């Protein structure tokens, strides 16, 4: 049995801690804040409650596997995990809109034809079929195996050929010319233009990466698999408390497995002895002995992964609304603006009694990516919040007239809570681009030191954070571990 210290009580750190505790290790989690969950937090006031981090879950199988392998109770025994009926409502700059049913390709095709014109659904379906090829080529090395520095192990993740080339049609002259000159594979923006041939469909495809602060004109075409994942595996919500309820369940599972938590305990450095990890030095000068350290606090944390500069920050506005949630309201609405690197406005309106004082009220969360460190003061934050609320109302959501109060959360708030530089939120890892869109490996160069969480492989998002914990735990048990999930 080894002594293992985990820095940070985020989803990735707790996922690794639970797995390692079940394997018989003595695990202690050191968290500088006063609670668990990392970026998965809750804001409560006057009977209203809000997820302040991610509000939805994709690939729930990651957490189903975690709970099955760390205890008798399944994930669904502990939280009410539900598939939302509508993936998203998309509202476009020209005033048109379309509502996409969740995880039903046939219904999605019909909805697109009805909302955007005949043929739109088929073009979208064909793109998703091609995105499936990228997913099948990349799924295991991207999400289920440790990332190693040897070129053979990185394989298709570094190459730009994951997304299949169009055969004999549709590629622009510029794309063909660039490929003939050996330039990188088609970008997501090129795919959207060449294959979808409708700016609204292009906004749907590119909005997924813009929401992460990525520019579709620079993002590899393999990012199309994000749309495929959502279409094929569905979008999920934890009813009865939101995503924070998932973090609570994971924290309780860790406690049941005798993982120790030390909150309000800042780590100053990772100790090294004889060329390997020896433990931690706390901010108060205390030395902690450990055989293994898992760093889950991100690039700013001691022992954290190298800072690749990835990730945008977010401005989030929490809305307390009078009046019942209208029947048929989409859980998520994306309001698409002008083309460019800026992200769409995301509006989350969960149908969850646990988040409102009664059924005569409703909660909503507005969010948009912003540059790291942006929004210098409260006056600027309030101006941006007003603009976001106005944009939501211009899209027909009618929130402003029902507003009781609002709370603005800036990148500075996120930085204060998570330590992320500039309040950045880690984007998902993506194949292609010569490996520029991958996160650092879980196994650090210093023996006995590992990285977990969204800033390490396989990137940002609740599912990927859970997978990082599985990978780090596997590597602690066996340095040659190649993945088993």
N, C-alpha and C positions, 0 to 999 in steps of 0.2 A: 504494500500500500504506500503510495506517494503523497507528499504534501503539495497541494496545488493551490496557488493564489490566482484569483481572477480579478483583474482591474476593470471595474465598471459593471453595473447591474443592469445592462441593456438586454435585449432579447437574445443577442448572440452569446453574451457572457453567461446568462442563465441557462441557455440551451446546452452549452458545453458543460456547465457546472452540474446540471442534473444527470447528464450521461456519465460523467466521470465519477460522480458520487455513487451511482448504481454499480459502477465497475469496481468499487471498493476503495477509492481514493478519499483522502481527507481534504475537503475543498472549502476554502474561505473566499468570499467575495468582498472586495474593498470598493466602496462607492463613495465618491466625494460629496454627493448630494444626500438629501434626506429621504429618498424613496427609490424604488426599483423602476425598471421599465425603459431607461434611457430617454429616447425621444417620444416614447409612447406614454403620454401623460394625459391628465384630465384637469380641466378647469371647471370649478363649480361656484355657483352664486345664485341665491334667491330661488333655489329649487331647480335651476337649469344646470346641465352638465354638458361638457364638450370634450371630444377627442382633440387634443392640440397637436398631435402628430399624425401619422397615417390613419385614415378612417376606414379603409377597406383592406381586404386580404385576398391575394391571389395564391394559387397553389397551396390550398390548406392541407394537402397530404403531408407537407413538411412537418406540421405540428401534430397531425394524427400519428405519424411515425414516432415523433419524439415522446408523446404521452404513452403510446403503447409500449415503448422500450424502456420507460423509466418508472412504470407503476401499473397497478391493476386497473385504474380508472382510465377510460378512453377520454379523448378531448371532448367529445360530445356529451360525456357524462358530467362534465364540469362547466361547460359554457354552451350557450344556445347559438351554435354556428348555423347561419341561414344563408342560402343563396338568394341574393336580391333579384327580384323579378325582371328588372330592367338594368342592363349593363350601364347605359348612360343615355341621357338626352343631349343631343348636339344641337346647338343654335349657331347659325353661321352669320357672317357679316352682312349678307344680302337679306337677312330676315327670315330665311327658310330654316326649317329644323327637322330633325328626325329622331325618333326614339327607338333604340335598339334593344330587342328582347335579349335576355341573358342566356348564353350557351345554347342557342338554337339557330343553326346556320340557315335553315330554310326560312324561318320567320324573319331573320335579319335581312335576307335577300328581298323578301316581300316588302319589308318596311322601307328599305332603301329605294326600291322601285316606286313605291307609293309616294315617298317624300321627296326624292331627288330626280325621278324620271326613269322611264324604262331603260334597262341595261345597266343602271348603276349597281344594282345588287349583284349581278353576274360579274362585273369587273372587280367588285370588292371580294367576292367569293374566290375568283381566280387568283387574286393576290394572296389571299390567306392560304390557298392551297400551295402556292409557291413558298410562302413563309413557313409552311409546315416542313418543307425540305430543310430550311435553315435550322429550325427547331430540332429536327431529328438528327441533323449532323452535329449540333452543338450541345444538345441537352446534357448529355453525360459529362463531357469535359467542362462545361460551363457551370453546371449546378450540382453535380454529384461527385466530382473528383477533385482532389487537391490540385491546385495550380503549381506546377513546378517550373523551374527556370529552363530546364533542358528544352530545346526547340521541339523535339519529338513529342513531348508531353503537352506542349501548348497547341501544336498541330493546327487544326482548323480555326481555333480561336484567334490566331494571329493573321491567318490568311484572309483575303478579301473575297474568297469564293464560296462562302457559306450560303449566301443568297444566290439562287440559280440564275444564270444569265438568260435573258430572253433569246429565243431562237428564231432569228430571221425577221423579227418584226418589232416595231414599237420603240426601239432605242433611238434617242435623238442623235443627230449627226455629231454633236459635240461629244456625247458619251462614247460613240464608236471611235472618234478621233483620239480621245484621251486613252482609251483602252489600247488602241494601236500603238500609242507612245509609251505604254507600260505604266500609266498613272494608276492610282488606287481604284478599286472596284467601285461601282456605282454607289452613290450616296442615297440615303432614304428620300431626300427631296427629288432626286432624279427618278427613283422608282415611282414616287407618287405622281410625277408629271407624265412619265412614259406609259404607265400601266393604268392609272385611274382616270386620267383625262377629264377631271372635274375638280375645280378648286375646292369644293366642299368635301369630296372624298379625300382629297389630298390633306385638307385641314384635319380630318378625322385621323388619318394615319400619322401625320407629323405632330399632331397635338399630344400624342402619347409621349414623345421624347421632349417636346417643348415644355411639358409640365415638369420634367426633371431638370429644366434649365439647359438642355442640349439644343444645338442648332442643327436642324435636319439637313442643311446644306453641307455640313461637315460630319454628320453621323453616318456610319456604314449602313449599307442596305440591310444587313442582317438584323437591324433593329426592328424590322417588320415583324419579327417573331413575337414582339411584345403584344401586338394586336392579335396574333394567332393564339397566344396563351390566354388572353382575356376571352376570346371567342370560344375556345375549345374547353377550357377548364372552369370558366365562370368567375364571377365576382362575388365575394362573400363578406358577410358582416357578422359581428358578434352582438346579437341582440341581448339586452339586459345590461348595458353598460359600455358598449362600444369596444374598440380595440384595447382600451385600458383593461377591460375584463380578461382579455387573453394574457396580458402581462401579469395580472393578479394571479391567474390560475398557474402560470409558469413559476412565479415566485413561490406559491404555496407548494407546488410539486418539489421544488428545490428544498424547501424547509422540511418536507416529509422525508426526503432522502438525506437529511442531516447536513445539508449545506449551511455553513455559517455565513451570516451577513454582518458587515460592519459599515454602517452608514455614517455620514459626516466624517469620513476617513479618507483624506487626500493622500495620494501616492506621489512622492517626489521623484523617485528613480527606481530602476530595476537594478538590483545588485548583481555583480558578476564576480566569480571566483574560479581560477584555474581554467579560464576560457569557456565557461558555461554559466547559465543562470543560477543564482544562489538565493534569490528571494527579492524582497522589496525594501526600500527605505521610505518610511512615511514622512509626511510634511512636518510632523512634530519631532523628527529625529529617530523614531523607533525603527529598529531593524527587524524585519520579518524573514525568517528562514523558510524557503520553499524549494522543492526539487524542480518544479515547473511553474512558469508564469504565463497566464493567458491575458493579453492586453486587449481590452475591449473598449477603451475610451476614445478611439480615433487617433488621427495623426498628431494631435496636440498632447496626448497622454503619454506618460513615460512608457517606453517599450512599444508604443503604437506603430502602425505601419507608416511607411514613407508617405508624405503628403504629395499626391500627384496633381493637386490643384483642381481636382474634379469637384463638381457639384455647385449648384446655385443655392442661394438662400431663399426663404419664403416669407411673404407677408401674409398673415392670417387674420381674419376678422370674425369674431364670434358674435352671433346675433341671437338675442332673446326676442321672440316674436309673440305678439298677442294673436289669438285666433287659432282654431284647429288646423292641423296640417291637411291641406286639400286632398281629397281622395284621388288616387292615381298619380300623385306627385312622384317624380323620379328621385331615387336616392341620390343620384349624382347627375349634375348638369354641367356640360362644358360649353362655355361661351367663347367662340373662336373669334379672334380679332384679325388685324391685317397680317399678311404673311411676314415671316421674319423669325429671328431667334427667340423673341418673347413668347411666353407660354400662354395658353388659354386660361381664362378665369374658371376655376373649379368651384362648384357650389355643391356642398353635401347637405342633405336634408334627411337624416335617418328617421325612420318610423319606429321609435324606441321610447316607450313610456318611461324607462329608467332615466332618460335624459331631459325630461320636462316635468314641471310641477304637476300638471294635469293635462287632460286632453283638450283643454281650451287654450293651449299654448304650443309653441313649436320652437325647435332650435335649428339653426343653419350655420354653416361654416363656409366662409369665402376664403380662397387662397390663390396666390399667384406667385410664380418664381420672380425673384429680384436679385440683383448683383450682391455678392457677399459684402457684408458691412454696410449695405444701403439703408436708407431711412434713418437719418442721423438723430432726429428728435421727435418728440410727441406731436408737434405741430405738423411736420411732414407726414407722420404716420396717419394722423387724422385726415389729412387731405387725400392721401391714397385710399384710405378706407371709404371715404365719401365717393371717390371715383369708382371703386369696385362695386359699391352698393348701387350706384347709378347705372353701371354696366349691366348688373343683374336685372334691374328693373327695365332697362331698355330691351332686354331679352325676354320680357314678359313674365318675370317671376313675381313681381308685386310684393317685394319684401319691405321696401322703405316705409310704406304707409302702415305697416304692422309692427314697426320696430319699437320695442320697449327700452332696450339699452344694448350697447355693443362693447366689446373689448377687443383692442388691437394688440396683436402679438407680432413683434418685429424680429429681424435676424438677431438683434442684440439679446432678446429674451431667450432665443434658442441657444445662442452661444453661452449665456449664463447658466442655462440648465444642463447642457450636454458637453460644453467645452469645444464644440465644433468651431474651427476658425471662421470668423465672419458670419457665424450662424448657418454655415452650409449644411445641406442635406445630401448624403451620398446618393448618386444615381446608380441604377443597375449596371452591372457589367454587361458589355456587349461584344460580340465577335467582330473580327475584321479590324481595319484601320491600323494594321501592324501591331496590334496589342495595346494601342493607346487608350482603349476604352475598358481595359481590364483593371481590376484592383490588385494590390500587392498580395503575394501568396500568404497562406495562413502560417506556414513554417518560416520563422525569421532566421536570419543568418546565425544568430547566437544560439547555440544548442540549449534546449530547454525553454525557449521563448516562442510563443505562438500569438497570432493575431486573430481576433474574432470580431464580429459585428459588421455593419454596413460599409466601413472603410477598408475592409479586407475582402479577399475573394470569398463569395461570388458577388459582392456589391450590395447596393442599398435595397431597402424594402423589407418588410417583416419576414417574408418567406426566405429570402436570401440570407438574412441575419440568422434565422434558424438553421439554415444549411451550413453557415460558417461555423456554428457551434458543433454540428455533427462532424465536420471535417477536422476541426482542431482536436476534438475529443478522439477521433480515430487516429490522428497522427501522434497524439500523446501515447496511445496504447501501442502503436506500431509505426515507426518512422517511415516504413515502406508501404503503409496503407494506401490503397488505390481507390477507395470508395466502395460502398456496399449498399447504397440506397438508390 
